[in-house]
């Protein structure tokens, strides 16, 4: 299983997902010292879940970060998050 698939699997285990897009943007950051040191990549995430209903933006980001905490130790260097409810995505 590749990194994207592992991250998606973890997110699916943590949330009731209505829509999920995860893009590896590491190629845009080739040569950055921080990425080399951490061994991680740069990712862009769009996640739509009813689990975010009634949550603030900060709470949503914390929920995603908590779900991926193990991956932040190994494969994620930077993560751009858009966390929406199904109603917000329409």
N, C-alpha and C positions, 0 to 999 in steps of 0.2 A: 504494500500500500504506500503510495507516495505522500508527501507532506500535505498537499491540498486535501487529499482524501481523508487523511488522519484528522485534520482540523475540522473538516465537515462532519465526520463521524462524531467527534466530540461534541460539536454544537448540536447535532441531531439528538444526542443522548441527553443534552442539558435543557433543550427548549422544545416547545411545540412550534415547529417551523412551518410557516406558510410559504416562504420564499427565501432562498439563500443564494448569494453570489459571493464567491471568494476568488480574488485575483492575486496572483503572485506578481508583485512589481519589483522584485529584487534586481532584475536586469537594469532597471533605471538607476540603481544605486551601486553599480559595479565599481569597485575600488574604494568605497567608503571604509575608512579604518574601523568604524564602530561595527559595521556589519561583519567584517572579517573577525573581529575580536569576539563577538558574541556567538558567531556560528549561525546566526539567525537570518531570517529574510524579512522583506518588507511586503506586507499584504494589505489589500483593500477589501473590506467586508461590508456587504449589504445583507442584513438579516431582518426578516419580517416575522414577528411572532406575537401571538396574543398574550404571551407572558409579560410583554412590556406595557400592557394597558394599565394606566394609572401611575406609571413610573416616570420620574423625571429623566432628562437626558443623562445626568450623572449616574443615577441609579441603573439605567440601562447599560451604560458603558461598564460600570462595576460588575454587573451580572455577566457580561461577556468576558471581561478580564478574569473574573473568578473561574468561569468555566474553562478558560484556556490557560490557567496559571502554570500548569506543568509545561505546556508548549512554550511559554515565555522564557522558561529556563533553558530551552534547547533550540527551538527552531524559529521563534518569532523575535525579531529585533524591533520592528515597528508595525503597528496595526492601526489602520484608519477604519473607524467604525461608523456605519449608519445603521441605527437600530430603530425600527419603525413597528407600529402596530399595523394590522391588516387594513384598518380604516385610514390610516395615514398614507398608505401606499397607493390608494385609489386615486 
